């Protein structure tokens, strides 16, 4: 059986978090998540998850998630929950509520209509 660099033979994540790291050209009508500091938010989420001992959660950068005009795009699987983050405070709410306790942060849900 194949193993990864950590010598595990199967995925060890209960949740997988993607934070958009896309960068569009300056002046783009839709904006982009990277210019809204998405990479700093990503690092904050990773550090918070680690501090809470959430070893079964993977937080990583994604390519464009197609909703940059809604704020920093973040999606969590396997639930398929989409969040629009405006800063570190929002990101830490998602980690402490959704990732640590399974409670969706209703006020940060992205309006996908």
Wavefront OBJ file of the C-alpha trace (Angstrom):
o trace
v 0.000 0.000 0.000
v 1.288 3.492 -0.844
v 2.217 5.857 1.949
v 2.768 9.605 2.088
v 5.775 11.450 3.504
v 4.368 10.959 7.010
v 4.222 7.193 6.439
v 0.415 7.094 6.538
v -1.504 5.001 4.058
v -4.822 6.862 4.132
v -5.947 10.469 4.468
v -6.053 11.615 8.048
v -8.351 14.624 7.695
v -11.943 14.923 8.796
v -12.207 18.407 7.244
v -10.381 20.122 4.439
v -10.362 23.943 4.294
v -9.558 25.843 1.112
v -8.830 29.571 1.219
v -8.628 31.355 -2.127
v -5.143 32.613 -2.938
v -5.992 33.879 -6.410
v -4.436 37.068 -7.730
v -6.052 38.973 -10.581
v -4.477 41.917 -12.388
v -4.693 45.258 -10.535
v -7.978 47.052 -11.200
v -9.959 43.906 -11.967
v -13.685 44.542 -11.602
v -14.160 41.416 -9.497
v -11.190 42.081 -7.253
v -9.223 39.159 -5.892
v -8.856 37.399 -2.595
v -5.085 37.827 -2.411
v -5.369 41.644 -2.417
v -7.716 41.232 0.575
v -4.902 39.497 2.511
v -6.184 35.967 2.016
v -2.725 34.451 2.495
v -2.376 36.091 5.918
v -5.868 34.840 6.813
v -4.838 31.359 5.672
v -1.795 31.437 7.987
v -3.969 32.601 10.892
v -6.390 29.739 10.318
v -3.565 27.191 10.127
v -1.984 28.497 13.320
v -5.313 28.573 15.172
v -6.161 25.019 14.096
v -2.729 23.852 15.205
v -3.050 25.679 18.555
v -6.388 23.937 19.152
v -4.813 20.552 18.392
v -6.942 19.970 15.290
v -4.537 17.520 13.670
v -7.357 16.064 11.543
v -8.024 19.405 9.794
v -6.096 20.505 6.707
v -6.063 24.234 5.867
v -4.546 25.181 2.533
v -4.474 27.701 -0.289
v -6.600 27.111 -3.340
v -6.690 28.603 -6.772
v -9.602 30.796 -7.750
v -12.900 29.730 -6.174
v -14.856 32.164 -8.437
v -16.394 34.323 -5.704
v -13.709 36.964 -5.087
v -16.258 39.769 -5.241
v -17.850 38.359 -2.053
v -14.785 38.791 0.147
v -12.112 36.216 0.901
v -13.545 32.925 -0.306
v -13.275 29.901 1.966
v -14.884 26.483 1.563
v -14.848 23.569 3.981
v -15.265 19.957 2.940
v -16.772 17.419 3.289
v -19.687 19.663 4.242
v -19.321 22.017 1.275
v -19.871 25.065 3.488
v -18.832 28.363 1.858
v -17.738 31.359 3.902
v -16.977 34.949 2.994
v -14.241 36.204 5.313
v -13.430 39.863 5.823
v -10.485 39.493 8.173
v -8.699 37.557 10.875
v -11.580 37.789 13.356
v -13.900 36.025 10.899
v -11.288 33.379 10.166
v -10.763 32.638 13.857
v -14.546 32.302 14.373
v -14.640 29.679 11.647
v -11.777 27.756 13.250
v -13.121 27.909 16.813
v -16.752 27.224 15.901
v -16.910 25.189 12.699
v -13.614 23.347 12.727
v -13.328 22.764 16.476
v -17.003 22.199 17.303
v -18.844 21.504 14.048
v -21.012 24.620 14.423
v -21.572 26.549 11.195
v -20.954 30.299 11.582
v -24.221 31.476 10.025
v -23.357 35.172 9.805
v -20.281 34.416 7.683
v -21.968 32.121 5.168
v -21.414 33.244 1.605
v -24.490 34.299 -0.344
v -24.188 32.111 -3.433
v -27.358 33.426 -5.125
l 1 2 3 4 5 6 7 8 9 10 11 12 13 14 15 16 17 18 19 20 21 22 23 24 25 26 27 28 29 30 31 32 33 34 35 36 37 38 39 40 41 42 43 44 45 46 47 48 49 50 51 52 53 54 55 56 57 58 59 60 61 62 63 64 65 66 67 68 69 70 71 72 73 74 75 76 77 78 79 80 81 82 83 84 85 86 87 88 89 90 91 92 93 94 95 96 97 98 99 100 101 102 103 104 105 106 107 108 109 110 111 112 113
